[in-house]
Amino acid sequence: MRKFLIVAIICFGCYFMIGARAKELLIPDEAIRMRVLANSNSEYDQKIKKEVSKDLQKSMYHLLKNTKGIDDARTVIQNHMSDLNDTVNKTLTRLDYDLGYQINYGMNYFPNKEFHGVTYKEGYYESVLVTLGSGKGNNWWCVLFPPLCLMEAEESDDVEYKFFVQEMLEKYL
């Protein structure tokens, strides 16, 4: 019983120390994000946003999978903006979407967002931004580099990142 109590206290302490710190480090200061803004919140426009996001993730995965650092990732993105534009254009053509779009790489605004208990602060972040139509709908975004949203882009649309220790403690405490 004494060993269990000691292990429980250590795990409980780790949960608060590691869990809180891990949430702060979820997105490094030097990161490149990707954001897709839907034209509106209609079901149709949200479907279009998801398809564009999915196809861009696949393209970005292939472009960035062998990059060695953030400077290398920046160069690859800058050198392949026309390829990214082609990806978006092909997706929208396939879906008969004709409201237009814009694609931009640079410092773009991200609103405050809470996701799985983690708050991501609003601000301007280095990112690839795709605005569909008027861009007044809900957005989708992820971190391109380090590749937090690209690691499973080939296999799944639904990638969720968890902290092992935190997950185990939540399960058993």
One Martini backbone bead per residue (centre of mass of N, CA, C, O) as a GRO file, in nm:
protein
  173
    1MET     BB    1   0.057   0.063  -0.020
    2ARG     BB    2   0.300   0.255   0.001
    3LYS     BB    3   0.392   0.232  -0.293
    4PHE     BB    4   0.132   0.332  -0.420
    5LEU     BB    5   0.136   0.612  -0.285
    6ILE     BB    6   0.405   0.707  -0.406
    7VAL     BB    7   0.331   0.670  -0.702
    8ALA     BB    8   0.082   0.854  -0.699
    9ILE     BB    9   0.230   1.113  -0.616
   10ILE     BB   10   0.426   1.122  -0.851
   11CYS     BB   11   0.215   1.117  -1.078
   12PHE     BB   12   0.059   1.366  -0.988
   13GLY     BB   13   0.297   1.560  -1.012
   14CYS     BB   14   0.358   1.504  -1.312
   15TYR     BB   15   0.093   1.593  -1.425
   16PHE     BB   16   0.128   1.895  -1.349
   17MET     BB   17   0.412   1.950  -1.460
   18ILE     BB   18   0.398   1.824  -1.746
   19GLY     BB   19   0.121   1.913  -1.847
   20ALA     BB   20   0.167   2.219  -1.829
   21ARG     BB   21   0.430   2.231  -1.997
   22ALA     BB   22   0.328   2.086  -2.254
   23LYS     BB   23   0.114   2.299  -2.327
   24GLU     BB   24   0.323   2.527  -2.374
   25LEU     BB   25   0.493   2.336  -2.602
   26LEU     BB   26   0.314   2.254  -2.842
   27ILE     BB   27   0.410   2.534  -2.972
   28PRO     BB   28   0.661   2.662  -3.102
   29ASP     BB   29   0.799   2.957  -3.173
   30GLU     BB   30   0.925   2.799  -3.420
   31ALA     BB   31   0.666   2.810  -3.649
   32ILE     BB   32   0.456   2.660  -3.901
   33ARG     BB   33   0.152   2.734  -4.038
   34MET     BB   34  -0.192   2.633  -4.121
   35ARG     BB   35  -0.471   2.799  -4.296
   36VAL     BB   36  -0.835   2.758  -4.337
   37LEU     BB   37  -1.084   2.961  -4.480
   38ALA     BB   38  -1.406   2.984  -4.495
   39ASN     BB   39  -1.661   3.140  -4.642
   40SER     BB   40  -1.854   2.977  -4.443
   41ASN     BB   41  -2.092   2.786  -4.228
   42SER     BB   42  -2.175   2.611  -4.427
   43GLU     BB   43  -2.176   2.294  -4.518
   44TYR     BB   44  -2.041   2.335  -4.791
   45ASP     BB   45  -1.799   2.518  -4.702
   46GLN     BB   46  -1.688   2.312  -4.493
   47LYS     BB   47  -1.629   2.090  -4.694
   48ILE     BB   48  -1.428   2.243  -4.864
   49LYS     BB   49  -1.225   2.300  -4.642
   50LYS     BB   50  -1.159   2.002  -4.580
   51GLU     BB   51  -1.051   1.928  -4.861
   52VAL     BB   52  -0.827   2.135  -4.875
   53SER     BB   53  -0.680   2.049  -4.619
   54LYS     BB   54  -0.621   1.758  -4.701
   55ASP     BB   55  -0.460   1.820  -4.964
   56LEU     BB   56  -0.247   2.004  -4.831
   57GLN     BB   57  -0.130   1.800  -4.636
   58LYS     BB   58  -0.021   1.609  -4.850
   59SER     BB   59   0.164   1.811  -4.989
   60MET     BB   60   0.327   1.896  -4.738
   61TYR     BB   61   0.438   1.626  -4.666
   62HIS     BB   62   0.609   1.589  -4.927
   63LEU     BB   63   0.773   1.856  -4.895
   64LEU     BB   64   0.861   1.824  -4.559
   65LYS     BB   65   0.976   1.531  -4.478
   66ASN     BB   66   1.308   1.626  -4.532
   67THR     BB   67   1.347   1.840  -4.343
   68LYS     BB   68   1.597   1.999  -4.112
   69GLY     BB   69   1.447   2.285  -4.077
   70ILE     BB   70   1.306   2.590  -4.076
   71ASP     BB   71   1.468   2.707  -4.315
   72ASP     BB   72   1.406   2.475  -4.506
   73ALA     BB   73   1.098   2.500  -4.494
   74ARG     BB   74   1.079   2.786  -4.604
   75THR     BB   75   1.207   2.731  -4.878
   76VAL     BB   76   1.011   2.517  -4.975
   77ILE     BB   77   0.758   2.687  -4.964
   78GLN     BB   78   0.849   2.922  -5.145
   79ASN     BB   79   0.924   2.723  -5.394
   80HIS     BB   80   0.596   2.590  -5.372
   81MET     BB   81   0.349   2.784  -5.415
   82SER     BB   82   0.248   2.686  -5.694
   83ASP     BB   83   0.177   2.400  -5.596
   84LEU     BB   84  -0.030   2.486  -5.384
   85ASN     BB   85  -0.211   2.634  -5.578
   86ASP     BB   86  -0.272   2.382  -5.750
   87THR     BB   87  -0.406   2.217  -5.529
   88VAL     BB   88  -0.639   2.409  -5.473
   89ASN     BB   89  -0.747   2.430  -5.763
   90LYS     BB   90  -0.808   2.127  -5.805
   91THR     BB   91  -1.004   2.095  -5.574
   92LEU     BB   92  -1.209   2.315  -5.664
   93THR     BB   93  -1.267   2.197  -5.942
   94ARG     BB   94  -1.369   1.917  -5.847
   95LEU     BB   95  -1.602   2.084  -5.662
   96ASP     BB   96  -1.723   2.333  -5.810
   97TYR     BB   97  -1.565   2.593  -5.712
   98ASP     BB   98  -1.634   2.969  -5.771
   99LEU     BB   99  -1.532   3.192  -5.529
  100GLY     BB  100  -1.252   3.165  -5.474
  101TYR     BB  101  -0.900   3.253  -5.382
  102GLN     BB  102  -0.634   3.270  -5.135
  103ILE     BB  103  -0.268   3.273  -5.110
  104ASN     BB  104  -0.043   3.282  -4.818
  105TYR     BB  105   0.296   3.373  -4.716
  106GLY     BB  106   0.332   3.460  -4.366
  107MET     BB  107   0.200   3.698  -4.161
  108ASN     BB  108  -0.078   3.572  -3.980
  109TYR     BB  109  -0.386   3.568  -3.847
  110PHE     BB  110  -0.485   3.440  -3.517
  111PRO     BB  111  -0.710   3.335  -3.318
  112ASN     BB  112  -0.834   3.247  -3.046
  113LYS     BB  113  -0.783   2.904  -2.909
  114GLU     BB  114  -0.959   2.612  -2.802
  115PHE     BB  115  -0.795   2.282  -2.753
  116HIS     BB  116  -0.807   2.039  -2.543
  117GLY     BB  117  -0.739   2.264  -2.304
  118VAL     BB  118  -0.588   2.451  -2.507
  119THR     BB  119  -0.448   2.772  -2.540
  120TYR     BB  120  -0.435   2.980  -2.824
  121LYS     BB  121  -0.294   3.257  -2.914
  122GLU     BB  122  -0.329   3.538  -3.046
  123GLY     BB  123  -0.194   3.632  -3.372
  124TYR     BB  124   0.104   3.653  -3.552
  125TYR     BB  125   0.190   3.401  -3.795
  126GLU     BB  126   0.366   3.183  -3.951
  127SER     BB  127   0.205   3.118  -4.274
  128VAL     BB  128  -0.039   2.937  -4.446
  129LEU     BB  129  -0.301   3.104  -4.629
  130VAL     BB  130  -0.643   3.010  -4.693
  131THR     BB  131  -0.897   3.186  -4.877
  132LEU     BB  132  -1.236   3.130  -4.905
  133GLY     BB  133  -1.363   3.360  -5.053
  134SER     BB  134  -1.455   3.565  -4.781
  135GLY     BB  135  -1.362   3.427  -4.500
  136LYS     BB  136  -1.628   3.391  -4.273
  137GLY     BB  137  -1.554   3.124  -4.163
  138ASN     BB  138  -1.446   2.868  -4.034
  139ASN     BB  139  -1.147   2.722  -3.925
  140TRP     BB  140  -0.838   2.563  -4.016
  141TRP     BB  141  -0.553   2.426  -3.826
  142CYS     BB  142  -0.186   2.393  -3.824
  143VAL     BB  143   0.134   2.240  -3.790
  144LEU     BB  144   0.402   2.212  -4.010
  145PHE     BB  145   0.647   2.344  -3.831
  146PRO     BB  146   0.656   2.121  -3.685
  147PRO     BB  147   0.496   1.814  -3.796
  148LEU     BB  148   0.198   1.786  -3.639
  149CYS     BB  149  -0.007   1.745  -3.907
  150LEU     BB  150   0.180   1.536  -4.103
  151MET     BB  151   0.251   1.248  -3.987
  152GLU     BB  152  -0.067   1.132  -4.083
  153ALA     BB  153  -0.168   1.231  -4.370
  154GLU     BB  154  -0.176   0.953  -4.526
  155GLU     BB  155  -0.392   0.801  -4.312
  156SER     BB  156  -0.540   1.072  -4.181
  157ASP     BB  157  -0.767   1.327  -4.074
  158ASP     BB  158  -0.754   1.232  -3.756
  159VAL     BB  159  -0.539   1.411  -3.563
  160GLU     BB  160  -0.419   1.328  -3.231
  161TYR     BB  161  -0.257   1.479  -2.957
  162LYS     BB  162  -0.078   1.328  -2.685
  163PHE     BB  163  -0.001   1.270  -2.344
  164PHE     BB  164   0.091   0.993  -2.196
  165VAL     BB  165   0.095   1.059  -1.894
  166GLN     BB  166  -0.172   1.213  -1.888
  167GLU     BB  167  -0.347   0.982  -1.997
  168MET     BB  168  -0.288   0.778  -1.770
  169LEU     BB  169  -0.385   0.952  -1.532
  170GLU     BB  170  -0.676   0.997  -1.634
  171LYS     BB  171  -0.747   0.692  -1.635
  172TYR     BB  172  -0.651   0.625  -1.311
  173LEU     BB  173  -0.762   0.908  -1.146
   0.00000   0.00000   0.00000
